[in-house]
Amino acid sequence: MPPLKVAPPPGASGVYDLHRALTSPQSRVGICPVIPPARSISLTTATCLVIANMVGTGVFTSLGFQVGSLPAPWTILVLWLVGGLCAWCGALCYGELAAALPRSGGEYHFLSEIFHPTIGFLAGWISLAVGFSAPIALAGMAFGKYFHTVFPSIHPLAAALPMVLLIAAIHFRGTQLGSLFQNTATALKILLILFLVGAGWIAATPQPISFAVQTADAPLLLSPSFAVSLVYVMYAYSGWNASTYIAGELRNPGRDLPRSVAIGTAFVALLYLALNATFLRVAPMQEMAGKVEVGQIAAAHIFGPLGGRIMAALICAGLVSSISAMTWVGPRVTMAMGEDWPLLGFLAHRNAHGVPAKAIALQTALVILLLTTSSFEAVLTYLQFALCICSFLTVVGVFVLRWRQPLLHRPYRTWGYPITPLVFLAVNAWILWHIATGKPTESIAGLATILAGILVARIKPGGNRSTTPAAPTPTH
């Protein structure tokens, strides 16, 4: 085997060079041969991927779980504003990490490099178990609900399962077809939302509500109800980090990754504020309370019963884009785990189209299991608890990496540092506390998933990705 030649970034130390050599794809020949991914994804496609991952199930379903506990319309808009600000702060932080450590894998890769391979494995394990399969299942559930309003004779599950399988089959065919499908579906989804917002403010009869701030309702902003509602909002915003999972396939990750997450997140935050204001303006809050299909309810008030069914069909089309985006991104995390951990080596296999086929198949199997065994609300809360832990540790990693590797080449630095990462950490800590105290069953399920990951990580036939610590102490 010829000597390894790993080009260090400007200012890197000898210890850093050794670490990068030991943990680079070239060094894993004895673990699992790695085929370098083709760098074919543009900034436009990466941004569309972020938008498509974010805009989907949450914004068309979660408002019904907020209006019951937050009766003041202005507090609901503040809720979505806080969620957007938190997601944008997180996107800025992930942009720095992704530009400095450009390899596909998202939190799995970041936490492995910054803390330790085992910590990264746990993040990847959560992504494998619930991080993508659960959101796809939720999108499938919502698709089935909306489809059922259009065709009442078809059971929601009978609509969801074939769609999930069809989209998985499309992504087996390669990234070029996946990119075209993703960009087209995302554009249609944005046009749908803009049309719904425009019609809601021009054609619909408004409800007798006011968006003016009422000081008597101010205590709601610090209430447990606000924190629990923020769980649903942050689920709606989840996906802002989507392009970091395919960093190795971007043409220019140092430039395009930070731009894609920041632009996509800011754009979606504006869309969400406009769409939720529209829902509140056109549909009675008591009619939406506790309902999943709030988009169809609002559309029926704008266009009438027939128009509502047509709009439900269009929302189904938008949800297809979300399912597609997560079907594309998720297997890249499990593929990266397969490259590093021999126990999961089969997940690193790529088919003739360069697609991680076995990882897609495993993820699809988990989606089908969740679709057939779980409820919408339970899956959502369980998902958010587990993902909040991962994103919290990843943003902490921004501080740790700056301390350990101050000379590491960073094409992009987090805007507003250290305020923006601290805002993200504070909001997520608040959410985690209220989930743990208010939803103990889902919290225990999330912790059990992490414990299972720890047990799997201890099984090391042939060793893991490297015995070298993922982040050497400074000279990361």
N, C-alpha and C positions, 0 to 999 in steps of 0.2 A: 504494500500500500504506500503510495507516495506521501511525502510529508504534507501535513495540513498547512494551508496558507489562508489565514483568516485576516482580512484587512480591517485594522482597528479604526474607530472613529478618531478624529483629531483629539489629542490630549489623553487618550486612553493609556492605562498603565499596563505593565507586563502581566500583572495578576489578572487584569481584565481580559487581556489577549488569551491567556491560558483558559480562563473560564469560557469565553466565547468559542474557543476551539473545541473544548470538551462538550459543549452543549449545542453546537451548530448541527444542522442536518447532516453535514458530511461526516460528523463523528459518530453517527448512529448506525453505521454500516453493520456492526455486530448485533444491533437490536432489531432494526427493521429498515430495509432499503427505502430511501425516500426519493420520490420523483419530484423534482422542483416544479411547482405549479406555474402554468403559463400566466404571465402578467398581461392580461387582456382587458381588465375592467377599468373603465374611465371614471372621471370625477362625476359625470352625469349619472352613470349607472350606480355608483356608490351612494350618491345622494338620494337617488330614487329608492335604493334598497333601504336606507335609513327611514325615509318617509313611509315606504310601504310597510316596514316592520312596526312603525309607530301607529299609523292611521289604520284602524281596523276594528277589532272586536270591542276594545275598551270604550271608544268614543260613541259607539252605536249601542252600548249596553249598560254602561255603568251609572248613568245619570239616575236611573230608576232606584238605585241603592243609596242615593245621596239626598234626594228631595224629601224623604220621610224624616230624616234626622236634622236636616238643615232647611228649615222652612223659608228662610229669607233668600230671595234670588241673588242678591249681591254677594252673599257669603259663598254661594256656589261658584260664582265667577272668580272670587278671590281664591277659592280652592283650586280651580284650574290654573290660575295665574301662578300660585305658589308651586304647583306641580310642574308647570312649564319652566319656571325659574330654576327649580331644583334639577330638572333634567338637563337644562342648558349648562348649568355649572358642572354637572357630571360629564357632559359631552366635551367641554373644554379640557377637563382633566384627562379623560380617555384619549383625547387628541394628542396630548403631550406624550403619553405612554406609548401610543400606537406609532407615532412618528419616530420615537427613540428606539423602540423595540419592534420593528416591522416584521412580524411573522403571523400567519393566520392562527387563530385560537382564542382571541379575546382574553377574558379574565384568566383562563387556564394558562395561557402563555405569560401574561403579565405577572401573576402571583408566583408562578414557577421561577421566573427570572428574579423577582424582587425579594421574595421571602425564602421559599424552599420548594423543590419539586412536589413534595407531598401536599403542601397548601394549594399549589396549582392543580394537582390532581383532584382535590376536593371540589374546587370550582368547576373543573371539567366534569366531575361526577354529577354535580348538581345540574349542570347544563344537559348532561346526557339523560339523567333521570327525569327532570322536570323543566329545566330552563327553556327548552324549545318544544318538547313533546306536549307539555301542559298548555302553553299558549296556542299551539296548533289545535289541540283538542278543544280549547275554549272558542277559538275561531270557528271550528267545525260545529260546535254546539250552537253558536250564534247563527251560522249559516243555515243549519237545520231549522232553527226557530223561525227565521225570516222566510225561508223557503216554504215552510208549513203554512205561513200566512198567505202565500201566493197560491199554493196548491194544498188545500187542507186535507186532501185524501192521502197525502204522502207523509209518513212519519218522519220527524226531524232526523232521527238516526239513519233512516234509509236514504236521506239526502246527503248527510254529512260523510258517511263512509265512502261512497263512490268518488266524491270530490277529492277527499284526501288521497285516495289511491291514484286517481288520475294525475294530480299534481306531482306526486312522487314519481310517477312514470315519466312525466315531462322532464324532470330534473335528472333522471337517469341518462338523458340524451346529451348532456354537456352544458357548459356555461354559455355558449353562444345562443342556443335556443332559450336557455333560462334567462339571459340578459334581455333578449327581445321580448319575451313574455312578461318579464318583470317591469320593464319600462312602459310597455303598453298598458298593462293593468294598473300601474300606479297613476299614469296620466288620466285614465278613465275615472279612477277613484277620486282624484282631486277635482276633476270637472263635476262629478256627482255632488260633492260637498259644496262647491261654489254655487251650483245650481240650486241646491236645497236652501242654502243661506239666502241667496238672492230672492227666491220665491217666498221664503218665510217672512222677509222684511218688506216685500212689495205687495204680494197678493193675499197674504193670510190676514184673518181678523185677529188682532192681538188679545191676549188674555189680560184681565184686570190686575196686572202686577206692576211693580216698580223696581228698577235696578238701582235706585238711589240708596246711598248708605244710610242706614238707620242705627243710631248710636245704641239704641236699646238691644240690638242684636249683636253688638260687638263681642260680648262674652262667648258667643258661639265659635269665634276664631281660635280660642284656646281650649275648647271643650274636647272631651274624648270622642264625641261624634265627628268633629272636624278631622281628628287624627285618623279615625277608622275610615272615614270617607276618602281621605288622602291615599289610603291603600288602593282603592279602586282607580283613583286618578293616576297614581304612579304606574299602575298596571297599564292604563291607557297610553301613558308616555313611554312605557318600556319598548325598547327597540332602538333608542337613540344611539346605542353603541354598536349597531349592526355591522357597519363597515369595518370595525376593528377585527371581526372574526374572519374576514377574507383579506387581511392586509397583504398576505403573500401573493395575492392575485391582482393587486392594483398596479397600474402602470407606473405611478409615481407616489408611493405611499407616504413619503415624508411631506409632500405638499398636499396631496388630495385627501388623506385621512382626516386631518384636523378640519379641513374645509367641509368635507361631507357631513361630519357629525354636527358641526356648529350650524351650518346652513339648514340642514334637514330639521334639526331640533327647533330652531327659531321659527321656521316656516310652519311646522306642525303646531307649535304653541299658538300662533295666530289663528290657524284654522280651528283649533279646538275651542278657543274663546268665542269665535264667531258662531260655530255650530251649536254650542251649548246655550248661548244666548238666544239663538233661534228656537231651539227646542223649548226653552222656558217661555218664550214669547208666544208661541202658537199652541202649545198643548197644556191642559190643566195639570198642575203638579200632582194632584191626588190620583189622576189617571195613570201617570207614569210610575208612581211609587211601587217599588218591588218588582217591576217588569224588566225583562231583558230587552224586548224589541221596542225600545223607546223611539228609534228612528222611524219605524213604521207607524207608531201612534202619532208622532208629529206630522209625518207626511199625510196621514189621513185627514188631519185638521187643515192642512194646506190645500190639498188637491181633491179631497173627498175620498170615499171608500175605495173606489176603483183606482184613483191616483195613488192612494196609499199602498195598494197591492203592487202597482207598477214600481213605485219607489222601493218597496221591499225587495223586488227582484233586482233592482239596480244595486241596492246595498249588498245583496248576495254576491254580485259580481265584484264589488269592492272587497268583500271578505276573501274572495278567491286570491286576490293580490297579497293579502296578509299571510294566508296559508302558504302561498308560493315563496314569499320572502323568507319565512322561517324554515321552510323545507330546504331552501338553498343554503342558508347560513349554518343551521345547527349541526349538520354532519361534518362541517369543517372543524368544529371543536373536537368531536369524537375521533376524527381522522388524525388530528394533531396528538391526541392522547395515544392512539394506536401506534404512532411513530415512536413515542417515548417509553411506553409501558408494554413489556412483552405479553403480559396477560391479555391485553386488548389489541395485540398486534394485528389481528384480522380486520380491525376497523380502519386501518391505514390503506387497505387495498383500494386501488383505483381501477375502474373499468377502462375499456378501449377509448372512451370519450374523456378520460381524465377526471372522472367523477368518483367520489368516495361511495361506491354503490352499497357496500355492506353497512356503512354507517347510516345511509338513507333508509335502508331496509329495517335496521334496528329501531331507528327513530319512529318510523311509520308504525311498527308493531306496538311501540309504547303509546303512540297516539290512539290507536285502535283500542288498546286496553283502557285508557282513560275515558274515551268516548262511551264505552259500553258499561262502565262501572261507577262513574263519579257524577256529582252535581256541579253546576256552574260555580256557585258561590264558594263551596268548599275547595275546589281546585284553585280558584283565583287567590284566596287567602293563603293557602299552603304554598303556592308558587311565589307570592310576593315576599313572604317571610324568608324563604331560602335565597331568593335573588337579592334581597336587600343586604343580606350578610356578605354576599360575594362583591357587590358593587361598593359597599362600605369599605371592605378590606382593600379593594383595588384603588380607591381614591386615597386612602391612607398611604398606599404605595407611592403616590406622587411625592409625598414628603420624605418617605424613606429612601427612595431612589435619588432624590436631590442631595440627601445627606451622605449616602454611601458612595455615590458616583457623581460628584459635582462637575467633573470634567467630561462626562458622557456627552457625545454629540446629540443635541436636541434641535432638530429642524424647526420645531414649534414649542413654545413655552406657554403654559396655561395663563390666559388673560385674567388679570385680577388676583393672581396668587398673592397671599394665601387666603384671601377672603372667599373666593369662589369655591375652592374645595371645602372650606370650613362650613359654608352654607349647605352644601350637599351633605356633609357628614352630620350636621345638626338635624336636618329634616329627616334623614334616614334613621338616625338614632331614635328620634321621636316616634316614627312609624313602628320600628321594631319593638319598642317598649309597649306601645298600645296593642300591637298584635299579640305579644306574649302575655299581657295581662287580660286582654279582652277576648282572645280566640285561642285558649290554651290547647285545644285538640289539634288545630292546624299547626300551632307552633311546635308541639311535640312531634307531629309527623315530619315537619321540616328538620328538626334536630335528629330524628331517627334516620332520615335520608343521609345526613352528614355523617352520623355514626357508621352507617353501612359503608359509606365511602372510605372512612378511615380503616375499616376492616379489610376492604378490598385492596387498599393501598399497601397494606402490610404483606400482601401476597406478592412476592417478587421472584418468580422463577427466572433466573438468568439476570437479575438485577434490573434496576429502573434506568431512567434516561441517563443518569450519571451519578456517581457517588460524590461528585464535587458539589458544594453548596451552590445554590442558584444565584446567590448574590454575595460575592466576596466582600469582606469588611474593608473599609476604605484604606486607601494608600498614601445602591449597590451594596 
